[in-house]
Every structure is written in structure tokens, then in C-alpha cells.
Amino acid sequence: MAITAAMVKELRDSTGAGMMDAKKALTETDGDMEAAVDWLRTKGLAKAAKKSGRTAAEGLVAVAVSGGKGVAVEVNSETDFVAKNADFQKMVASIANVALGTSDIDGLKAADMGGKTVEQTVTDAVAVIGENMSVRRMATLEGGSVVNYVHNAAAPGMGSIGVLVAMSGDNEAFGRQVAMHIAAANPASLSEADLDPAVVEKEKQVQMDIARESGKPEAVIEKMIIGRMQKYMAEVTLLNQQFVVNPDLTVGQAAKEAGVDITGYIRLAVGEGIEKAEEDFAAEVAKLNG
């Protein structure tokens, strides 16, 4: 597979590796980006892979809570200009409120909103505004109490990141702190038990490959891996992360002190996982003059 400059740049941006190292990693792995990241980590040439999806689409995430149920809905637009439009924001807020009475994205699109389905309402808005829009995702969360938080709020209840936290116990102020922590730290799961076993096994294999590069005996490597995996869990699981409000405590320890039990969370970021082609203006100009 031909290794392009764009591929090398993407790998460098996600790992912090040097240009030649990134190119060699892609060559060794036949252009497989994930495998190239692992190759670089094994050689000690990269930071841990950035797991958060790249924000590539515009729009808003809106959150709504009623009783012990919360919803987060992502509505995309093509430009940030539309996301700042008051009419668009009003529509997104209405969609989030309708979502409280539905259970999935298909049900939401088919739900009634002022005499039209949500999907038809969005289609009509596209015709008026002249820009493509879509209701991309929704997620629901239930618990004894549910607290919400939006990061970079464009209007009440909507912004670039929406977070919901479910707790047993009533401590809204603490729940909001946890939601802010989640927005910033982006944990992969609530606890070790909720992590995808395949993800855990892959990380363990990468760590073993890194350790073997040191040339130490297998018995020593096994002991090294135990410590490294504990550190990994402390980085990616919410309850084991250092609490941003008080780094001397884990989130789990802070919850115990606050008298609550965190039972679940949701974090949606606008455009997460969507790739948008980036224009290389200099290249375009060169092409036109070529």
C-alpha cells in the first residue's frame, strides 16, 4: 500500500512520533493506522494512542433530564455558523425534550414534534437554512438521580460536549463536578468490569511487547505487566481516575466521601468519530497553477 504524506501527518498528530518513525511504522504495517500506532508504542516512539474521536462535524449536543432519566442528543450541521443560529438551537432543544419520551434514535426521528415528525422538522429546516443537518445520535441514562453538564455551552442545555451522570444518592453539586471531570478526562468506561475485554487484551499485549524490548526475562516481564495494567486502568476507568477537583482522591473515593454511588455516565461530543476531509489550500493553489 502506498504511504501518503497525509497518512504520515495523521500518525504524527495522533502519536507525537517523528516523521521518519511514522513513515517507517506505516511501511512496516502496510498502512494500517492502528497497527502503526502499536508498532510505534512497542518501539517506545509514541505516546499512548489518542482514543478520543476527532471532532470533524459541526452542530450541538443537547441534554435534558426528567426525574431519574436523562438524554443526550447530537444534531449535526455543516458549519459552526448554523450551530450558533437561534432557530437551530431552539429546534435542538425541542428535539432533546422529545427524546425524553423515546428509547432510541429511530424512535426519536419518528416521534411527533409540533404536528410533524422530528425527521420532517429537520428536513424542513434544511430547506430554509440551506445547509445539511441530521439527528445523528442519542443516548439515554437512568438512575436514582441524573445530573447533566454541557461544555462550551452555546445556549442553556447544549454545547460541544454533553455529559450525563447517574447516581444513587442525592448530591447534585458533586454529580456536576463528576460530569465536568468526565467532559475533561473522557474515560473509556465506568470501571474495569465495563471495559471491552478485547481492548484490555490488546493493551496488555502492547505492554508486553514494549517490556520485551528491554530484554528482561519473562518472569520479570510478567511482574512489570501487572503494574503497567494497573496504571492503564487508573487512566481509562472513571472510578479509578484521579478526580480533577481533588487529585489526591480517585473519583470512586470522592464519591464514597460524598455519600453517593456512581452507577453510570454518558459523554457525547459533537462530531466524534466523523472524519472531515481537510483542504490543503497551498496544494490546491499549486494544482491550479500547475
Residue, then its C-alpha position, 0 to 999 in steps of 0.5 A: m500500500a502506498i504511504t501518503a504524506a497525509m497518512v504520515k501527518e495523521l500518525r504524527d498528530s495522533t502519536g507525537a512520533g517523528m516523521m521518519d518513525a511514522k513513515k517507517a511504522l506505516t511501511e512496516t504495517d502496510g498502512d494500517m493506522e492502528a497497527a502503526v500506532d502499536w508498532l510505534r508504542t512497542k518501539g517506545l516512539a509514541k505516546a499512548a494512542k489518542k482514543s478520543g474521536r476527532t471532532a470533524a462535524e459541526g452542530l450541538v449536543a443537547v441534554a435534558v433530564s426528567g426525574g431519574k432519566g436523562v438524554a443526550v442528543e447530537v444534531n449535526s450541521e455543516t458549519d459552526f455558523v448554523a450551530k450558533n443560529a437561534d432557530f437551530q438551537k431552539m429546534v435542538a432543544s425541542i428535539a432533546n425534550v422529545a427524546l425524553g419520551t423515546s428509547d432510541i434514535d429511530g424512535l426519536k426521528a419518528a416521534d411527533m414534534g409540533g404536528k410533524t415528525v422530528e425527521q420532517t422538522v429537520t428536513d424542513a429546516v434544511a430547506v430554509i437554512g440551506e445547509n445539511m443537518s441530521v439527528r445523528r445520535m442519542a443516548t439515554l441514562e437512568g438512575g436514582s438521580v441524573v445530573n447533566y453538564v454541557h461544555n462550551a455551552a452555546a445556549p442553556g442545555m447544549g454545547s460541544i460536549g454533553v455529559l450525563v451522570a447517574m447516581s444513587g444518592d442525592n448530591e447534585a453539586f458533586g454529580r456536576q463536578v463528576a460530569m465536568h471531570i468526565a467532559a475533561a478526562n473522557p474515560a473509556s468506561l465506568s470501571e474495569a468490569d465495563l471495559d471491552p475485554a478485547v481492548v484490555e487484551k490488546e493493551k496488555q499485549v502492547q505492554m508486553d511487547i514494549a517490556r520485551e524490548s528491554g530484554k528482561p526475562e519473562a518472569v520479570i516481564e510478567k511482574m512489570i505487566i501487572g503494574r503497567m495494567q494497573k496504571y492503564m486502568a487508573e487512566v481509562t476507568l472513571l472510578n479509578q481516575q484521579f478526580v480533577v477537583n481533588p487529585d489526591l482522591t480517585v473519583g470512586q473515593a470522592a464519591k464514597e466521601a460524598g455519600v453517593d454511588i456512581t452507577g453510570y455516565i454518558r459523554l457525547a461530543v459533537g462530531e466524534g468519530i466523523e472524519k472531515a476531509e481537510e483542504d490543503f489550500a497551498a496544494e490546491v493553489a499549486k494544482l491550479n497553477g500547475 
